[in-house]
């Protein structure tokens, strides 16, 4: 387990006091992703050395310049993983049998290995959460989808891109505010945001160790659900 997950790095940046509500809420959407990347939480500054931020963008997100960064940010705004999630979830909820779900998806779609794997990961993660009884994943949590995950990633990349010099400070804030606007249409509480982030991240892995790391992040964020 990464040591930094045991204590949130909450940077009480005095400039945060004069941020408008949309900017504060936009930063809040990115808290789970910020914890995973060891960023400070409540300011646009990450608190991470610039060279580490540049390396993160290149190695994890294939963002090596302004053009590649803009492309990824626009993809997250317009699509992200929400499209595949929205397609597969009704099929997943229609059966309690993983093999049946896989057959339905394979019969319905063509060339869907990643699609099928994400569905399996979601199915197994929900079952795992049910067994440990924390967190409780309700049906309406699944129905709200993973826009919180896409937008949390958007906020994190926008912050990192600003510090890397790929986009301007004002452009970063515009993306963060846009993330907040898109989330507000679906997610109405910090808990809903965090659970959307949790589900969206969980479907990308089939490793219990990764799920436990995410669940720890989710639990740590309880104190900031205001």
N, C-alpha and C positions, 0 to 999 in steps of 0.2 A: 504494500500500500504506500502510495506517495505520502511523504511526511507532511507536505504543505496542506493536504486535505484535512488534517486533524485540527487546524486552526485557520479560520478565515482571515485573509489579509484585508482588513477593512480600512482603507485609507480615508480618513476624515478630511478630505480636501476642503478647505474653507471656501474655495470657489464654488463648491457644490451648493452652498447656501443660496446663491443667487441664480441658480439654474431654474428654468421654468419647469412646470410639471411634466410636460411632454418629454423633455430631455431626461429628467430624473427617472420617469417611468421607462423610457427607452433603455437607459443603463440597467435598470432592474431586470429587464428581460434577459440581459446577457449575463446575469450573475452565475448561473450554473456553468456555462462555458468558461467564464472568467476564472472560476475556481479551478477548473480542469487545466487551464493554461497558466495558473499561478499569477493571474493579473490582479491588481487592486480592483475593488468593486465599484466605488461610487464616483469615479471621475473618468474623463475621457483618456487621461494618461494611464498607461498600463502599469507603471512601476517596474517594468522589465527593461533591461538594457536594449538599446536599439538594434544591435547586431543579433541578439537572440530573437527579437521580434521579426526581423527580416528573415532569419533562418526558419522560424516557425511558419511564416507565410509561404516560403518557397517549398519546404519539405512536406508540410501537411496539406496545403491548399493549392499548390502550384501557382501561387501569385508571385511573380518575379519582377513585375513592373506595373505601371499605371493601367495599361490596357488589359492585362490578365486579371487585375484586381477589379476593374469596372465590370468585366464580363461575369465574374463570380458573384459580385454583389447584385447585379441585375438578375442573374439566374435565381438567386435566393429570393429576391423580391417577387419574381414572376412565377416561380415554380418550386424550386427546392425539392425536398423529398415528399412534399405534401401531395403531389399528383399521384405517385405510385401508392402512397399510403391510403389515399381516398378510394382508389380503385380496389385495393386488396381487402380493406377492412370489412366491407359488407359480406364478402365470401367467408372471411375468417369467423365473423360473428354468426354465420348461418349454420355452422357445424361445430361440434365439440371433438371432432376427430381430425388430427393433423394430416393423416394420409388422405382423407377425403378432401380436405382443403387443397392439398397439393395437386390432387387429380383435377379438381374444379379449375384451378388456375391454369394448369397445363393444357386442359381441354379448351379453355376460353381464350388464352393468349399464346402467342408464338415468340420464342426467344426470350424467355423470362427467368433465367437462372437467378439473377440478382433479385428479381421480384419475388420468386419463390423463397429464396433464402431469407429475405427480410420478413416475409410472412411467417416462416418457421420461427425466426428469432422473436417476433412479437408474441406468437402463441406460447412459446416456451417461457418467455419472460413473465407474461401474465400468470401462467401456472406457477412459476417460481415465486412470484409476489404473493399469490394466494396461499402457498404453503408456509411462507414465513410470516404472513399476515401483517406485513409492513413493508412498503406502503400498500394501502388498499386501492386497487385499480377498479374504479366503477365503470359501468357501461358508458355513461355519459363522458367519462374521461377519454375513452377510446373514440367516441363519436366527435369530440371536439378536435381531435387530430393533433398534428405535430407542428402547427405553425409556430408555436413557442420555441421549438428546437431550431427551425430554420431561421427565425428572427434573432434568436440568441446567438447563433453562429454569425449572422449578418452584423450584429452589434460588435462582436468580438473582432471580426475581420476589419470592420470599419475603423475601430480604434487602433488596431495594429497597423493598418495601411496608412493612417494619419501619421503615426510615429515613424513609419518607414519612409515617409515622404512621397508615397504613391498617390495619395489624395490630400486635398487641403483639409484644414481643421473644420471649416464650415461645411464642406462636402461630407465629412464624417458625421457631423451633427445632423445633417439632412437625412442621411441614411438611418441614423439612430431614431430620429423622430418618425420617419416613415415606418420603421419596424414597430414602434409603439402604436401608430395609427392602425396598421394591419392587425396587430394582436388584439386591440381593443374591440374589434368587431366580433371576436370569438371568445377571448379569454378575459374574464372580468375580475379576477382576484390574483394576487401573487401566487397562491397555491395552485391555481389552474395553470398559470404560466410555468411554474416549476414542474408540475406533473406532465405538461405537454413536452417540456424539454427532456424530462426523464424518459418518456415513452419514445420520443424521437431518437434519442441517443441509444436506447436499449436495442432498437431493431437493427442497429448496425453491427451488433456483435452477438455471438452465441456463447461467449465465455462468462461463466458465473462470476469470475474475478472482476470483469468489467462491469457487470450489473451491480455488484456489491459496491464498487467505487462510486457509481452513479447514485445508488441509494444512499450512500453516506453523504454525498453532496446535497441530495434532496433533504435529508434530515438536518444537516447543518444550516440550511437556509430557513428553517422554521422561524428562527429568531428575527428574520428580516421580512416576514410576511405581514406587512402593515399596510 
